[in-house]
Amino acid sequence: MKKWILPALACGLFAFPVSSQVSEEEILLLKRLDSIQQGNSPAKYFAALYFETTVMAAEFFEYREPGVKKFIQRLECRFAGFFFHSVDAYGRGNPVPAVWKAYYADSLLSIFQYQLLGINAHINGDIWQALTAEFTLEELQEHRKNYLDFQKGLVKIYRRFYESSVNNHPATRMLQSVTLGLDKLYGRMMLAKWRKRQLNLAVLYHTDQARFQKKLDKLHRKMGRLNNMVLRHL
């Protein structure tokens, strides 16, 4: 996939799909992420990680059946819109969405802190919103396995993210030493748990609003605690 996407970005070929496997929407999404990661906004740090993840998603689902690819492409575009909304709001001096407030609150954080805050905001704060805004309950149930399947692709991104953090951040390096590397396994498990929880939240949104709201409130408290940990200890 990268052999198609990267030349397209370098040459500015954004108006048309560069292969039958890559949609025009995916190319436009990658163009926007590439523009943000080369800019001066704090959003550039998460955009760089997001760009890599989006390329990986396109590659992972490249040869799946058309119905599955369409589901993933719709999710990618709707999901990215929540990040782009936060970027635009910050750039215009408008209030950013609540789940993104911690990310933009300080312009002097480390790249590692920005990436962790962005992961928390986008995965724990935005996925359920993208799922409920884009898909019916029936579509979510039909594509549950396809949604969860991408965890296999995310492992590659997580491995590189973890290795980079160990090499560049003393706190992560110390944690690896103390836990004998078990923190890496725990991180992978938590990422899978977070994504699965978002899908379950989206289903509850359609089926049981009372339970949905209770679980969402609990999730927001967890997000706040994680943000505080990142800001104070990393």
C-alpha positions in Angstrom: 0.0 0.0 0.0 2.7 2.5 0.8 4.1 2.1 -2.7 0.9 3.7 -3.9 0.2 6.2 -1.2 3.6 7.8 -0.6 4.3 8.6 -4.2 0.8 10.1 -4.5 1.5 12.4 -1.5 4.9 13.4 -2.9 3.5 14.2 -6.3 0.3 15.9 -5.1 -1.9 13.3 -6.9 -4.9 13.8 -4.6 -7.8 14.4 -6.9 -8.0 10.8 -8.1 -7.4 7.4 -6.5 -3.9 6.2 -7.2 -5.0 2.6 -7.5 -8.1 0.5 -7.5 -7.4 -0.4 -3.9 -7.2 3.1 -2.5 -10.3 5.2 -2.4 -10.3 8.9 -3.2 -11.6 9.5 0.3 -8.6 7.8 1.8 -6.2 9.8 -0.2 -7.9 13.0 0.8 -7.8 11.9 4.4 -4.1 11.2 4.2 -3.5 14.5 2.5 -5.1 16.3 5.4 -3.2 14.4 8.0 0.1 15.0 6.1 -0.7 18.7 6.0 -1.3 18.8 9.8 1.8 16.8 10.7 3.9 19.3 8.7 2.3 22.3 10.4 3.0 24.2 13.6 -0.1 23.3 15.6 0.3 20.9 18.6 -1.9 18.6 16.5 1.0 17.7 14.4 2.3 15.2 16.9 -0.8 13.1 16.9 -1.3 13.6 13.2 2.0 11.9 12.5 1.0 8.8 14.4 -2.5 9.0 12.9 -1.1 9.2 9.4 0.9 6.0 10.0 -2.1 4.2 11.4 -4.3 5.2 8.5 -1.8 3.9 6.0 -1.7 0.6 8.0 -5.5 0.4 8.0 -5.7 0.8 4.2 -3.0 -1.8 3.8 -4.6 -4.2 6.2 -8.0 -4.1 4.4 -6.6 -3.7 0.9 -7.8 -7.0 -0.5 -10.9 -7.6 1.6 -14.3 -7.9 -0.1 -15.9 -4.7 -1.2 -18.5 -4.6 1.6 -15.9 -4.8 4.3 -13.6 -2.2 2.6 -16.6 0.2 2.3 -17.4 -0.2 6.0 -13.8 0.5 7.0 -13.5 3.5 4.6 -16.7 5.0 5.9 -15.5 4.5 9.5 -12.0 6.0 8.7 -13.5 9.2 7.2 -16.2 9.7 9.9 -13.7 9.0 12.7 -11.0 11.3 11.3 -13.6 14.1 11.2 -13.6 14.3 15.0 -9.9 14.9 15.1 -10.1 17.4 12.3 -12.8 19.2 14.1 -10.5 19.6 17.2 -7.7 20.9 14.9 -10.0 23.5 13.3 -11.4 24.6 16.6 -8.0 25.1 18.2 -6.7 26.9 15.1 -9.6 29.3 15.2 -9.4 29.9 18.9 -12.8 28.2 19.5 -13.6 25.8 22.3 -12.3 22.3 21.4 -14.4 19.2 22.1 -14.3 18.2 25.8 -12.4 14.9 25.1 -9.6 16.9 23.4 -9.2 19.7 26.0 -6.3 18.1 27.8 -4.4 17.7 24.5 -4.5 21.4 23.6 -4.3 22.8 27.1 -0.5 23.1 27.1 1.7 23.9 24.1 4.9 22.8 25.7 4.4 19.1 26.2 6.7 16.3 24.9 5.8 14.5 21.7 5.2 11.4 23.8 2.7 13.2 26.0 0.9 14.6 23.0 0.7 11.2 21.4 -0.7 9.5 24.6 -3.2 12.3 25.1 -4.2 12.0 21.5 -4.7 8.3 21.7 -6.8 8.6 24.8 -9.0 11.3 23.2 -9.4 9.7 19.9 -9.9 6.1 20.9 -11.8 6.5 24.1 -13.6 9.7 23.2 -14.3 9.6 19.5 -14.8 6.1 18.2 -18.2 5.5 19.6 -19.3 8.8 18.2 -18.1 7.9 14.8 -19.7 4.5 14.9 -23.1 5.8 16.0 -23.0 8.8 13.6 -22.2 6.6 10.6 -23.8 3.2 11.1 -27.0 1.6 12.1 -27.2 -1.0 14.8 -27.6 -3.7 12.1 -24.4 -2.5 10.4 -22.5 -2.5 13.6 -23.5 -6.0 14.4 -22.8 -7.2 10.8 -19.3 -5.8 10.9 -18.3 -6.4 14.5 -15.7 -9.0 13.5 -14.2 -6.7 10.8 -13.9 -3.9 13.3 -12.2 -6.0 15.9 -10.0 -7.7 13.3 -7.9 -4.5 12.8 -6.4 -5.1 16.2 -4.0 -7.4 14.4 -2.9 -4.5 12.2 -2.6 -2.0 15.1 -0.2 -4.4 16.9 2.5 -3.3 14.3 1.9 0.4 15.0 1.8 -0.2 18.7 5.1 -2.1 18.6 6.9 0.8 16.9 5.3 3.3 19.2 6.4 1.3 22.3 9.9 0.9 21.0 10.2 4.6 20.2 8.9 5.5 23.7 11.3 3.2 25.4 14.3 4.6 23.4 13.3 8.2 24.0 11.5 8.5 27.3 13.1 7.6 30.7 9.8 6.9 32.4 8.8 4.3 29.8 12.3 2.8 29.9 12.1 2.5 33.7 8.7 0.9 33.5 9.9 -1.7 31.0 12.8 -2.5 33.3 10.7 -2.8 36.5 8.0 -5.0 34.8 10.5 -7.1 32.7 8.7 -6.0 29.6 5.2 -7.0 30.8 4.1 -3.3 30.3 4.3 -3.9 26.6 1.9 -6.8 26.7 -0.4 -4.8 29.1 -0.5 -1.9 26.6 -1.5 -4.1 23.8 -4.3 -5.6 25.9 -5.5 -2.2 27.0 -5.7 -1.0 23.4 -7.8 -4.0 22.4 -10.0 -3.5 25.4 -10.5 0.2 24.6 -11.5 -0.4 21.0 -13.9 -3.2 22.0 -15.5 -1.0 24.7 -16.1 1.7 22.1 -18.0 -0.8 19.9 -20.0 -2.0 22.9 -20.8 1.6 23.8 -22.1 2.2 20.3 -24.4 -0.8 20.5 -25.7 0.4 23.8 -26.3 3.8 22.3 -28.8 2.2 20.0 -30.3 -0.3 22.4 -30.2 1.0 26.0 -29.6 4.7 26.5 -29.6 4.5 30.3 -26.8 2.0 30.5 -25.0 3.8 27.7 -25.0 7.1 29.6 -23.8 5.4 32.8 -20.9 3.7 31.1 -20.0 6.8 29.2 -19.8 8.9 32.4 -17.6 6.2 33.9 -15.4 6.2 30.8 -15.0 10.0 31.0 -13.7 9.7 34.6 -11.2 7.1 33.5 -10.1 9.3 30.6 -9.5 12.2 33.1 -7.4 10.1 35.4 -5.3 8.9 32.5 -4.8 12.4 31.2 -3.7 13.5 34.7 -1.2 10.7 34.9 0.3 11.6 31.5 0.6 15.3 32.4 2.0 14.8 35.8 4.2 11.7 35.6 5.4 11.4 32.0 
